[in-house]
Amino acid sequence: MFFAIFFGYFNAKFNFEVLFILFDKLYCREYNFNQDKQSTRSVKEEKIMKKSLKVLALVLSAALIAACFAGCGDSKETKADTIKIGGIGPITGGAAVYGQAVKNAAEMAVEEINAAGGINGTMLEFNFQDDEHDPEKSVNAYNNLKDWGMQALMGTVTTSPCLAVVEKTHEDNMFQLTPSASATGVIKYDNVFQMCFTDPNQGTKSADYIAENKLATKVAVIYNSSDAYSSGIYNNFAKEAKEKGIEVVSAEAFTDDSKTDFSVQLNKSKASGAELVFLPIYAQEASQILEQANSMGYQTTFFGCDGLDGILAIEGFNKSLAEGVILLTPFVAGDTKSQANVDFTNKFKEKYKDTPNQFAADAYDAIYIIAECMKSGNVTADMSVSDICGIMKTEMTKVKYDGLTGEGITFAADGSVNKSPNAMKIQNGEYVPM
């Protein structure tokens, strides 16, 4: 600010002198021109003229100083000094447990990165928009972030909205890393990468785990046929289960329009003689299934994927009903073997008064990986969206990162992540590694 004031003063002084000389010369020119018509001007007239010129010059100089101050306060006139990362996900509605976790963890990661010096000295700026788990609203959120100046996207959180948004990031050649949208269609373009497992991978790994640990030979499945995440996992689970000698004795679907009453699906699962019920669905629907199973006296082993992570945070849900539920996820908050996990979990709990789920961990890793790739690629705040995307596509295939959701995390050119899932069991209202 001091330099701005000094520059303004210097400018004003300089311009005053220039203006005075200019007007003085014009005055003298006029004076000489009229010498033949008027023998002389009085000393008084000359003093008045010079005084008037000085006043005019001062007024103009004051205007210049004011313009200088206005320029100092107008951010739109200054060069970009932050790298802007956007985020999209549900922070209201039925899937809010996922989006809020992602938002919180991402903001925490950005704060830490900036405190450590940012991206080669340039700070990150993060803006998270609510999409309510709705594809149309997700696209609207994306457009809002573009207006804000977003240069890269960490999102979206859930699969169906992400499938809509990837079409937009592809059109704009904007780099996108989703923390948790798992459908293979999400990474059909080379500008998009996944922090989470793909749906086929989750379905395959679930069948493998059940077979290898001899949890069941007869399995019932309840899934959402209208949801890309759920149906994608189910399809690959069914294929792998057959290969592993697991019989799918019941496979009952529901849709987004019929996800309040699960009595038909539960009764068929019970009647099938299944030893385990596989739930490749989100936590909100799973909590309702567990409540209805309890009310009808149906006791069995329930098994899910990363979508079930967060069920303990569902508002109004009786946590005791989730006792014994098994799920595969890359992160377990209760894992005390990893000091990084312990530190992250404790800080998250202290900051947000909540236990972090897998979505939070994936988002935290995602922001750090974006930062690592931006550092190695020498990304700067004044780069275009397309230029940043070009750099990130190259750097993402080079990075090897030890994070909360895995050690030695790498990415293939097709956008998929390479890491191993962990199994955990819910005991006494806590996620416990198996």
N, C-alpha and C positions, 0 to 999 in steps of 0.2 A: 504494500500500500504506500509506503514511503517513497518508493521509486516512482509510483504512479503520480503522486502529488508533485514530486520534483519535476518529473517530465512535463506535467501539465503546466507548472509554473514557468519552466524554461520555454515551453512552447508559446505560452501566453506572452512572456517578455519578448521573445524573438519576434513574434507576430506583431506585437505593439510597435517595435522599432521599425520593422519592415513597412507596416501600414503607415506609420508616421512619415517615413522617408518618401513613400509612394505619394501620399497626399501632399506632402510638402513640395515635392517636385511638380506635381500637377498644378499646385497653387502658383508656384513660381513661373511655370510655363504660361499659365493664364495671365499672370502679372506681366510678363514680358510681351505676350501677344497684344496686350491692351495698352502698352506704353504710349503708342502713338495717339490713341484716343483719349488717354487720361494721363496726364503728366506724372502723377504720383498718387499713392494711396497713403492715407494717414497711418501713423504708427498705431493708432487705436484700432483701425480696421484690421490691420495685419495681426495684431495680438488676438483679436476676436476669432479670426479665421483659424489661427494655429491652435487656439484653445478648443475650438469646435472639433478640429481634426483629432486632437488628443483624446477628447471625450469619446468620439466615435471609435477610435482604435481600442480604447479601454473596454467599451461595450462588446466589441467583437472578440477581444481576448477573453473576457469573462465567459462568453458563450463557448469558446474553445475549451476552457477549463471545465465547464459543466459537462461538455461532451466527453471529456476524458474520464470524469468520475462515473458518468453513465456507462461508459464502456467497461470500466472495472467491475461493475455490478451485474452485467448482463452475461450470464453463462453461455447463452447461445452464440455469443460473439467470440468466445474463447475456444482454443483448441481442446479436443477431447482429452481428458486426463484420467479416465477410468475405463476399464474393460467391462462391458455390460453383459451379464449372464442372466437369462430369463429362466423361470421355472413355471410349470403348469401342472395342476392336479386338484383333486377334490378336497377342499377344506370345510365344505358344508355338504349336507346330504348323507346318504347311507354309507358311502365309501370314504368319509372324512377322516377316519382313523389312519388311512394310508397317506393321504395328501398332507395332513397336518404333521405326521411324523417326518415325511420327506422335507417339508418346508423348514421345520425346526432344525433338523440335522444339517441341511444345506446351509442355512444361515450361520450355524455354529462353525461349520468348516470354513466359510468365507471369512468370518471374524478372525479365526486362527491364522489363515493364510495371509490376510492383510497385516496382522500383528507381526508376522514373520518377514514382512517386506514385500508381500504381494507377488506380482509377476515381473520379476526383474526390476523391482522398484515401482511398478504401476499397480495401483489398487484395483481390486475387483468390486463391482457393484452388482447386487443381486435383487431381483424383483420377481416375486412369486404371485401368480394369478390363479384364482379359483375357477374350476370348470365343472364342478358338481358331478363329475363322472359322466359328462354328457358331451358327445362328439361335436355338436354344433357350438356349444358354449366353449369348448376347448379351442376351436378354430377362432372364435371371437377373442379369446384370451391371447392367442398367438398374435393376432392383428394388433391388439392393444400393446403387447410387448414390442412389436415392430415399431409402432409409433413412438414408444419410449426410447428406442435406439438399441434394442437387443442385438448383440453380435454373435451369440451362441446360445443354444437351448439345452437345459438340463430338464428333461421331461419328454412326454407327459408320464404321469404316474401309472394310470390304468390303461389297459390294452385298447379297448374300443375307441376312446378319444385319441389315443396315440396313432392309430391307423388312419385317422382323418388328418391329423396334424403333419404326419410325415409327407403327405402330398404337398403341403405348403412349404415345408422346409426344403423339399426337393426342388420345387419351382424356384425358390430363392437361393438355392445352393448355400444353405445355412447349416452349420454343424449341429448335430443333435445327439445327445447321449441320454437315453431313457434309463432311470434307475430300476424300473420294475415292470414295464410293459413287455410281455414275454412272447407274444405271437411271432411266428417267423415272418409274417407279412410286415412287421414293424421295420425290419432291416432289409427290405427289398431294394433300397437305394443305397449307394455307397457313402452318403453323407450321414447315415444314421448308425449308431452303435447301441448295444444293450449291456447294461451292468448286471442284469439278472439272467437266470437261465432261460432258454427258450422253452416253450410249451412241450415240444417233443422230448426235450431232455428231461424235463420234470416228470413226464409220464413214464418214460423209460426207467429213470432212476427209482421212481416209486415202486414199480413192479419188481425191479431188481432187489430193492431193499426188503420188501415183503417176502420174497422167495428166499433170499440168502439168510434172513433171520428167522425163517420158518414161522412167520406170524399168522399165516393162513394159507389154505389151499382153495377155499371157496370165498369169493369176494363179491359183494354187492356195490354198485356205484350209483351215486346220486349226483347229477351234474346239470349245468345250465346250457341247454342246447342253443340258446340265443346269444351266448357270450363266447367270443373268440378264445379267450383265455381258458375257460372251462372245457369247452368242447375239444380244443386242441390237445389239452393234457389227456382227456379221456380217450381220444382216438389212439394215441400212441401208447397209453397204458394198456389198452385192450390188446394191441398187437404184441407188446412185450410180455404181458401176462400169459398169453397163449404159448409163447416160446419158452417160458419158465415153468410151465405146468400148472399155472393158476387158472382156475375156472371162474369166469365172470358169470355168476348164477342169476344176477339181476342187474339191469342197467336202466334206471328210470330218470327221465329228463324232466326239467321244468324250464320255464322261460321268465324273462323279466316281467311279464304280465301276470305271472302266476306264482310268485315267490313269497307267498304268505302262508299257504297251507301245504304242508308236506306229508300229510297223513297217508295218502295213497302210496307215495314212494317209500315211506318207512314201513308200512304194512307189507308191501311186496318184498322189501329187503328182509324183514323178519321171517316171512313165510318161506323164503328161498333157502333158509338154512345157512346163510352166509356167516362166516366166522369173523368177518371184518367188513366195515363199510368205508369205502373210499370216497372222499369228498374233495374233488378238484374244483373248489369254489371259493368265493370270498368269505371273509369272516362274518359279515352281517347275516348272510343266509345260513351259514353254518351254526351260528348262535341260535337261530330259530329252530333248526333241525334238532339240535341238542335239547332245547327246551321241550319240543313236542315229543321227542323220543322218551324223555323223562316222564312226561305226563301220561304216556301210554304204557309205561313200565318196560320199555325196550332197552335192555342193557347189552352193549356189545363194544368192540373196539372200533373207534373212529380214527381214520388216517387221512391226512391232507398234505397239501404242498404249501408254498410260501404264502398263498392267499389266506390261509388260516392264521398266519402270524399277525397278531393284533386283536385276536378274539377276546383276550383278557381285558382289552381297553374299551370294548363295546359298552356304551352307557346303558345301565340298567340290567346288564347281563349277570346272572348268578355264576361266578367263576367256578364254583364247586361242580357244576355240570360239565365242565371241560376236563375234569380230573381223568388222567389216563390217555387223553388225546395225543396221538403221535403225528408229527409233521416233519417234512424235510425242508430245510431252510439253510442258507449260507451263514446265518448269524444266530447266535444264542446269547442273550443278554446275561444269562446266569453262568456262562463259561468263565470260570476264574483261572483257568490255565493260561489264558492270554492276558498279559498286562495291558495291552492296547485296548482289549475289550473292556476290562475293568475300568480303566481310565475314562473311556468314552461313555460307558454306562453310568458311572458315577457323576460325570459332568452333565450329561443329558438329564439325569434325574434331578440334580440340583437346579439346573437352569429352567427346566420345563415341568418339573413335578410329575414326571411320567417315566415309565420304563420304555426304552427304545426297542422297536421291533426290527425285523429284517429290512423293511422299507427305509427306515431311518439309517441303518447301517449302509445299505446300498447307495443312498443319496450322499452320505458322508464320503464314501469312497469315490463316488462319481465326481464330486466337486474337486477332490484332491487329484484325481487322475486328469481332469480337465486342466487344472493348474499346472501339473507336471508337464503335460504335453504343450501347453502354451509357453512355459519356460524354455523347454528344449527347442521349440520352434521359433523362439524369439518373437512371439506375438506382441504387438503394440496397440495402444488404444486408438490410433488413427487409421488402422487397417480396415478395409472393407469386409463386409460379411463373407463375401465369396473368397477373398484372399485368406481369411482366417480359416475357412472351411477347408481349403486346399492344404494348408499346413497341418491342420488337425487330422485329416484323413491319413496323412503320412505318419505323423507322430503316434497315433493310436495303435498302429500295427507294430511299433517299435517298443512301446512302453512295457515294463514289467514291474508290477506294483504289489507290495505287501500291504494288505489292508485288513479291515475288519471282517470282510466277507471272503477272505482267502489269501493265501500266500502265493507269490509268483503269478498274480493275475495277468493274463495276456488277452489280446483281442485278435481275432482273425480278420482278414480283409473283407469278409462278408458281414462284419459287424457283430458277430457272436462272441461271447466271453468264454474263456476257459478257466474254470475253477471247480472245486468239488463241493457238493452239498453236505450238510451235517444233519443228523437226526436229533430231534429233541422230543421230550415228553413233558406234558403239563402235570406238575405235582404240587399240591398245596398252593395253588394259585401262582406258580412260578414256572418259567420255561427252564427245563433241566436237560443238559446234554445227555445223550444215551451212549 
